[in-house]
């Protein structure tokens, strides 16, 4: 399965069009959008370019849109909202938590962990798992790149507890593209340019 992970568009429709073209050209099977997709009222044509190219899309909110806005985006674009839920594609289980531990739409660390657990519990029997968050884990190399965004304890706790094969995250723009290993988990800050992986 070939997956494109991306985030932090902040309403940039030109960027979305380029990524949708890339998804088509690279024969991506699944697109995972990790939040901060819109800015103000810029929701039109943020997800649709992917679904117009017949790509399956999973998404979560970031700290720039509400969980309800992410649900609306998913519903209006034949995508799946992953906050607190999980899906199974082939032999891979994917679960997620939107929002972050900062901002007006922020969640507590306990809410972040509990939301991830809720999704994970339904696919914990699968050997291959992908966790999707907006905010990056605390105690990670990428967290050290900023004096303000130290990451989420709830996400770190979930990585340790559930040991997903991959964690797609974003949020910290200066860490876009950075990859690191935490235990057995390959942590990828997908950023606005996106990252394609084969699983």
C-alpha positions in Angstrom: 0.0 0.0 0.0 1.3 3.4 -1.0 0.4 6.3 1.3 0.7 10.1 1.0 0.7 11.9 4.3 0.5 15.7 4.3 -0.7 18.6 6.5 -0.5 22.3 7.3 -2.0 23.6 4.1 -3.6 26.5 5.9 -6.0 27.0 3.0 -3.4 26.9 0.2 -5.4 25.5 -2.7 -2.4 25.7 -5.1 -0.4 23.4 -2.8 -3.3 21.0 -2.5 -3.7 20.8 -6.3 0.1 20.0 -6.6 -0.2 17.3 -4.0 -3.2 15.7 -5.6 -1.4 15.6 -8.9 1.6 14.0 -7.1 -0.8 11.4 -5.5 -2.1 10.5 -9.0 1.3 10.4 -10.7 2.9 8.3 -7.9 -0.1 5.9 -7.8 -0.9 6.6 -4.2 -3.6 4.3 -2.7 -4.4 6.4 0.4 -4.1 10.0 1.4 -3.8 10.9 5.1 -4.2 14.6 6.0 -2.9 15.5 9.5 -4.7 18.8 10.2 -4.3 22.5 9.8 -6.0 22.1 6.4 -8.0 25.3 6.4 -7.6 28.9 7.4 -10.6 31.1 8.2 -13.3 30.2 5.6 -11.0 28.5 3.1 -12.5 25.0 3.2 -13.6 24.8 -0.4 -11.3 22.6 -2.6 -9.0 21.6 0.2 -10.0 17.9 0.1 -11.8 17.6 -3.2 -8.8 17.6 -5.5 -7.8 14.2 -3.9 -11.2 12.6 -4.1 -11.6 13.9 -7.7 -8.6 11.8 -8.5 -10.4 8.8 -6.9 -8.0 8.7 -3.9 -9.2 7.5 -0.5 -8.8 10.2 2.1 -8.5 10.1 5.9 -8.2 13.3 7.8 -8.1 14.9 11.2 -8.3 18.4 12.5 -5.3 20.5 13.6 -5.2 23.5 15.9 -6.4 25.9 13.2 -9.8 24.2 12.7 -12.3 22.6 15.0 -13.0 18.9 15.1 -16.5 19.8 13.8 -14.9 21.5 10.8 -12.8 18.4 10.0 -16.0 16.3 10.3 -17.7 18.7 7.8 -14.7 18.5 5.4 -14.8 14.7 5.5 -18.6 14.5 5.1 -18.7 17.0 2.2 -15.8 15.3 0.3 -16.5 11.5 0.7 -13.5 11.3 3.1 -13.2 9.7 6.5 -12.7 11.7 9.7 -10.3 9.7 11.9 -10.6 11.5 15.2 -11.3 8.8 17.8 -12.0 6.2 15.1 -10.0 3.6 13.2 -10.2 2.0 9.8 -8.7 -1.1 8.3 -7.2 -1.1 4.8 -5.9 -4.4 3.6 -4.0 -5.6 6.7 -3.2 -2.2 8.1 -5.1 -0.5 11.0 -5.1 3.3 11.1 -6.3 5.3 14.1 -6.1 9.0 15.0 -6.6 12.0 17.1 -7.1 15.5 15.8 -6.5 18.9 17.4 -3.5 19.6 19.6 -2.6 20.5 23.2 -2.6 24.2 22.3 -5.0 26.8 20.9 -8.7 27.5 21.0 -9.5 23.9 19.9 -7.0 22.3 22.2 -7.4 19.0 24.0 -5.8 18.0 27.3 -3.1 15.4 27.3 -5.5 12.9 28.9 -8.1 13.6 26.1 -5.4 13.1 23.4 -4.4 9.7 24.9 -7.9 8.6 25.5 -9.0 9.5 22.0 -6.1 7.5 20.5 -6.9 4.6 22.8 -10.5 4.6 21.7 -9.4 4.2 18.0 -6.6 1.8 18.7 -8.8 -0.6 20.8 -10.8 -1.5 17.6 -7.7 -2.4 15.5 -5.3 -3.7 18.2 -5.5 -7.2 16.8 -3.8 -6.1 13.6 0.0 -6.5 13.3 0.5 -3.3 11.2 -0.7 0.0 12.6 -0.5 3.6 11.7 -1.2 6.4 14.3 -2.2 9.8 13.0 -2.0 13.0 15.0 -1.6 16.7 14.4 0.8 17.4 17.2 4.1 15.7 17.5 5.3 13.7 20.5 7.0 15.2 23.4 10.5 13.8 24.2 11.3 13.6 20.4 14.1 15.1 18.3 11.6 17.2 16.4 10.2 18.7 19.6 13.7 20.0 20.4 13.5 22.3 17.3 11.2 24.8 18.9 11.2 26.7 22.2 7.4 27.0 22.1 6.0 23.7 20.7 7.4 21.0 23.0 5.0 18.4 21.7 2.4 16.3 23.4 2.8 14.0 26.4 -0.5 12.3 25.4 1.0 11.4 22.0 4.2 10.2 23.6 2.3 8.0 26.0 0.2 6.5 23.1 3.4 5.7 21.1 4.8 3.9 24.1 1.6 2.1 24.9 0.4 1.1 21.4 3.7 0.9 19.5 2.4 1.7 16.1 4.6 1.0 13.2 4.3 4.6 11.9 3.2 7.9 13.4 2.2 10.6 10.9 2.2 14.0 12.6 2.8 17.6 11.6 2.1 20.9 13.5 5.7 22.0 13.9 6.5 23.6 10.5 10.2 23.8 11.1 10.3 20.0 11.6 8.6 19.3 8.3 10.2 16.2 6.7 12.0 15.1 9.8 11.8 11.4 10.5 12.9 9.6 13.7 12.5 6.3 15.5 10.9 6.2 18.9 11.0 2.6 20.1 9.7 0.6 17.2 7.7 3.5 15.8 8.8 5.4 12.8 7.7 9.0 13.4 7.3 11.2 10.4 6.5 14.9 10.4 4.8 15.0 7.0 4.6 18.8 6.6 2.9 20.7 3.8 5.1 19.1 1.0 3.9 15.7 2.1 5.7 12.3 2.4 5.0 9.1 0.5 5.7 5.8 2.1 5.2 2.2 1.0 3.9 -0.2 3.6 
